[in-house]
Amino acid sequence: MRKSDNSCCTKISVCNLGLAVGLVWGLSMFATVYFSIFFGMGIPFVEIFSTVYLGYDFTFVGSLLGLFWGFIDGFVGGALIAFFYNLFSCCCSSKKRRKRSKK
């Protein structure tokens, strides 16, 4: 998080949070295929997400597609979270500052 020079609110980098969440979610989707294959854990998870992510299944190519779609999905989700956090933190911090200055 950083404090911007021209603003009074703390901001999160939209791109950085998008990349971090995308990487974690993509790798999770990739790893879940192998946990399902080798340990039998997460089979319903893969089956459910195979209806959402095109090509995601219990194969090597399916795990790579899960990595790809998971990264894209996580990146968009993380970027939206950072965007709305920045939007609301600036709005809320300026309202609090106005209330304090009136007292």
Secondary structure, 3 states (H helix, E strand, C coil): CEECCCCCCEECCHHHHHHHHHHHHHHHHHHHHHHHHHHCCCHHHHHHHCCCCCCCCCCHHHHHHHHHHHHHHHHHHHHHHHHHHHHHHHHHHHHHHHHHHHC
